[in-house]
Amino acid sequence: MKSDRIRNWPKQERPRERLLAEGADRLTEAELLAIILRVGKGTFREGIPGQNASDFARTLLSEFRGLRGLDRAHTQE
């Protein structure tokens, strides 16, 4: 899966900028987690799949069924 770098997004759509402009209560769990993660997964080199922090956060939340599941996950997971 290839996704755009967050720095290429319009500023008003970036999670960190939205947090500063609108407050934490206006962001989704995935956006807040993306801010905490700061980095995605993989790389953005040509032909190599990668995920930005926002997409990676959504993947983690889906895989672990939310923040509660992520909190209960073992380090190895």
N, C-alpha and C positions, 0 to 999 in steps of 0.2 A: 504494500500500500504506500503510495506516494502522497504526501501532503505538503502544502505550502508552508514556508517558514512564517511564524507569527509576525516577525518583523516586516514582512511584505504585506500584511493586512492593513487596511485603513486604521489609523490610530484609534478612532472611536469604537472599533470592534475588538481591539486587543484586550485580553483579560485584565492585565495590570492597569492599563489606562482607564478601563471601565470601573475598576475597583476605586481608583482615585476620584473619578468624576461622579460616580453614582452610588458608591458604598457597597459593602459586602452583601447586604440583603437583596440587592438587585442582580447578583451573579448566581449562576447555577453551581452545583457541587463540582461539576467538571471544570468550570472556569476557576474556582477557588483552588482546586487540587492542582491545576496546571500552573498556577502562580507559585504554589509550594514546590512543585517538582522542578520548575525552571527550565528543564531540558526534556526533550522528547526521547525517542528510541530510534536507533539506527543512524542513518546518515542521509545526507541530501545530495550525495554524489550521483552523477548521471547513471541511471540503470540499476541503482541499488535502493531497495525500499527503505523508507523511513517514516516516522511519525513525528509531528511537532508535539509540544507539551500538551496542547489542548486535546488533540486526537488521542494521545497516549493516556491522558487522564480519563477520557470517555471509555477507552478500551479497558482500563483497570477497573473502573466502576462497574462496567458490564460484566467482566470476568468474575469479580468478587461480589457481585450483587449489592453494590452500594458501599458507602463509607463504613458501615458497621462490619461488613464482610472483609473489607480491606484492613480494618483495624484488627480483626481477629486472625488474619492470615499469618502464617509463619514466615520468618525471614527468608527461608529457602524458596517460598512461593513467589 
